[in-house]
Amino acid sequence: MEEELRNLSKVWIFALISISYCYIISSRISKGVLRLLSIIPVCILFLALPLFISSLHFSGSSTLFLSWLANFNLLLFAFDQGPLCPLPSNLCRFFCFACFPIKVRQKASPNAITNRKNEPMPTWVLAVKVLVFGVLLHVYGYKDVLPRFVVLALYCLHIYLEAELVLVFVGAVVSTLLGCDIEPVFNEPYLATSLQDFWSRRWNLMVSAVLRSAVHIPVQRFFTRFFRANIAVLVGVMASFLVSGLMHELIYFYAIRLPPTWEVTCFFVLQGVATTSEIVVKRTLRWTPPHRAVSGLAVMAFVSVTGVWLFLPQLLRNNVHERATGECLLVIDFAKRKLFISSS
């Protein structure tokens, strides 16, 4: 564990040095091709850094933060777009906005209508999710006697809870460091009433925002020259899902260290096809959606079934789920030992 923490520290020291270069040097170069050329070496480095980490959680989170978010934000920064423009007031804020899925929560005016998406997660909800995740880790010890579909459902729940809890923890650390409130990354995705609602307004909102700025909007603007605006929007949606699939393939590669099978890309392409089809049906048929309970169950069923079909197989074949569980239990044990030593 100590060795992995040292490797993680080295990777993020290199990341901090690289981001400092972008803040001090690249920001002084005029936007456009020249600034882009100055940033490309950093983007290449960020693609390589996760290779120096073997821990599943550390490599996966570093890939998300550096190879995906930081690279996309820096590419947007090259053209004065994205969360790094206008230039943050100091290096610490620039580093955090570049690498982490955060957005400062604006104070609402007294007369503004409350938007639940921007509200922080209630403490009791977070406590329940932590408790459920802890129970889940120990339930895996009985997976041999559980029905197969129950185990697969537990894996889907594990992915959601772990992704949200990790990002909530990172957000809390960054929020404390910057001294500001940040918007939640997830918005209770299990309450989604449509695929469009699930992917654009509830699941991993900060990554969705980056994809919207870096992929969806540029692709939509480009194809508006050749197609009607409503068609260009659909092309932008499909492009976002395709890029998301490719970036997840990258995360899988760093976790498994095997050539991609493209199953996870197919998962996101399928989600893109289903979401665009849903948008078309809503627009053309003036379709009245069913009751929230019915549509919500349908969305969860579709995402879960297609996830078991295309998203999970690579993880299960390579025992990633067992590594993830083992690492979580190892971290808990490591924390207990450190607390015991410090208390004694």
N, C-alpha and C positions, 0 to 999 in steps of 0.2 A: 504493500500500500504506500509506504514512504517513497519507494522508487518511482511509482507512478505519479505521485504528487510532485516530485522533483522534475520529472519530464513535463508535466503539465505547466509547472512554473516556468520552465525554459521556453516552452512554446509561447506562452502569453507574454513573456518578456520580449521575445522577438516581435510579437504582434504589437506590443506597445511602442517599440522602437519604430516599426514600420508606419503605424498610425501617426506617430509624432512627425515623421518625415512628411507625410501627406498634409498634416496640419501646418507645418512650418514652411515647407518648400513648395509643395504642389498647389497650395491655396494661393500662392503669389503668382502663379502662372495663369495667364488668361484662359478662360473656359474654352473648351473645344478640344481639338485634336492634340495640341501640345500638352495640355493638362492630362488628357487621357494617356498619352505616351509616358508621362512621368508616373502614372499610377499603375500601369500594367505590370511592372516588375513586382509590385506589392501584391497584386491579385494572384500572380503566379506563385509567389511565396505562400500565400494563404491557402492555396490548393495543396501545397506540399506539407505544411506544418502538422496536420492531423496524423500523418503517417508516422510521426515520432511518438505517438501515444498508442499503447496497446489496450488500455482499459476501454471497455465498450461504452460506458457512460461518458468518460472524458473525451474520447475520440468523437463520439456522436455529437455531443454538445459543441465541441470545438469546430467540427465540420459545419454545423448549423450556424454558429456565430461568426466564424472567420470565412470559410469557403463559400458560404451562401450569403448571409446577411451583409457582412462587411464588404465582400466583393461587389455585390449589387449596389450597396449604398455608395461605395467609392466610384463605381461607374456612373451612377447618377450625379455624383458630386462633380465629375469631370465636365458636366454640361450644366452646372448650377441647378440641379434638380434634387429632389429627395430631402431627407431629414437633416442633411449636413449643410443645407442652404436655407437661409443665410448662415454664414459661418458661425458656429457656436462661440461663446465668449471666452472659453478656455479649453485647454487640451483635454482635461478630464471629461468635459461634456462632449467634446468631439469624439473622443474614444468610445464613450458609452453609447452615443447615438449611432456611431458607425457599426459597432459590433453586437449590440444587444437589441432584442425585440422590445423596444420601449418607445413610448410616446407620452410626453408630459400631459397630464390631465389639466385642462383649462378650468379655471373657476367659473362656474355658471353664474349668470346674472340672476338676481332675485326673481325676475319675472319669466325666466326661461323655463321651458317644460323639461322636466327631469328625463334624461335618457338613461335607461337602466344599463345599456351597454357600457357606459362610461363609469358606472359605479363600481367601487372596489368590492371584492368578494367578502361577504360577511364572515366574521371570524368563526362562527359556529359551522358554516358550510365547509370552510377550509379544514377545521378540526375533524369533521365527519369524513372528508375525503382522505385525510392522513390516516385515520383509523381504519377505513375500508382498505386502503393500500397495505397497511401493516397486516391486517387479517389475510389479505390476498396472498401475501408472501408465504404465510404459514399454511394456507390451504393447499398450495402446490405440493406439499408433502403427502397429500392424499390423492394426487391426480390419477394414480394408477387404479383407484377404485371408483373414480368419477366417470360418468358417461363422457364420450368424446366431445359431444356438442357443448357440454358444460365447460370442459377445459378450454375449448376454443373461445367460448364467450368470455371466460376469465382472462384469456390472453388479450382480447380486444379491450376489455375494461382496464387491464394493466397498462396497455399502450396509452390510453387516454389519461389515466390518472398520473402515470409517471411523467408524461409530457407536460401536463398542466402543473404538477407540483414542482418540477425542476424549474420551469419558467417563472412560476410564482416566487420561488426562492431567489432566483437571479434578479427578478424585478425588485424584490424587497431590498436586496443588497444594494442595487444600483440606486433605488429611490433614497435610501439612507445616505449613500455617498454623495448624491447630487442635492439632497435636501429638498426634494419636490415629490409631489404625488404623480404616479404614472397610471395610465389606463390599463385595465386588465387585458391579458393576452387572450383568454378564452371567455366566452359568454354563454356558459351552460349549453354546450352543443346538443345535449340529449333533449333539449326543449325545441329543437328546430322543427319547423312545419313544412319545409321544402328543402330540396338540395341547394337551391340558390341561397336560402336562408342559412343553411348549415355551413357552406363553404365560404360565403362572403361576409356573413355577419356574426358567426358564432365560433368557428374553428380557427385557432391560431391567427388572430386578427392582425398582428403586426407583420407576419410573413405574407398574409394576403395583401396588406397595404404595400409592401415592397414589390410584390409581383404585379400589383396594379400599376405602380409607377414605372417599373423597369421593363415590363413585358406588355401588359394589356393595353395601356394607353398608346405607347409607340406603335404597336402592331395595328391597333384600331385606326390611328391616324394614317398609317401607310395604306391600309386597304380601303380607306374611305375614298381614295383617288380612283379606285377601280370598281367598287361596289356601293350599293346603298348603305346608308349609315347603320341601319339595323343589322345588315349582313356583316359589316365590319366589326360591330360589337361582338357578334358571335365568334368571329375569327379570333378576336382578342381574348375571349374567354377560353377558347380551345388552346391558344398559344400559352396562356398562363398555366393551364393544367398540364400541358406537355412539358414545359420548363420545370414545373414542380415535380413531375415524375422523374425527370432527368436528375434533378438535384437530390431527390430521395435515393436514386440509384447510386449517387456519389456517397451519400451517407452509408448506404448498405455496403458499398465497396470498402470503405474505411473500417467498418465494423467486422466484416467477414473476411476481407482481403482475398476475395475470389472474383473472377470475371463476372460481370452482370448478366443476369438471365432475362432482364427487361420485363419481368412480371410486374414489378411495382410501377414501371412506366405505363404498362397496359392498364393497371388499376386506375391511375390518374386520367389517362385518356378516356377510359370508360366513364369515369365520373364527369369528365368534360362533355362527352357526348350526351350523357343523361341530363346534365344541367342545362346545356344549350337546347336540348329537346324540350325540356320543361319550360324554358323561357319562350320558345316558339309557340308552344301550346297555349300558354297564358296570353300571349299577344294576339294570336290569330283566332282562337276559338272562344275567347272571353270566358275561359273555363272558371267555374266557381269551385274553389277548393273545398274538400270535405272538412269535417270537424277536425279541430286541432289534434285531438287524441288519435284519430285515424291517420291523418297525414304524418304526424310525428312518428307513429309506429312504423309506417311505410318507409319513411326516410331512414330510421335507425336500422330497419331490417335490410334495406338495400345496401347501405354503407357497410354493415356488419357482414352480410353474406358475400359481397364482392371483396371485402377485406380478407375474409377467410380464404377465399378462392385465389386472390392474386397478391395481396399485401403480406400475408403471414408465411406462405410456403418457404421462401428463402430463409426466413428467420428460424423456422422449425427444422428445416433440413440441416442447418448448420449449428443447431443447439444454442442459438442466440438467446432464446428465452431463458434457458438454464443459466447461461452466463450472466444475464441481466439480474435474475433472481439472486444468484450467488454474490454478485457485486453489491447489491442492495443490502443483503444480510451482512456482508463483510464491512460495509460502511457503518452499519448500525453497531456491529461489534467493536469496530475501531473507535467510534465515538464513545461507547460505553467504557472502553479501556482508558481512553484519554481523560474522561470525566472522573473515573475511579482514581487514576493516578493523581490528578490535580486536587481531588477532594482529600486524599490521604496525605 
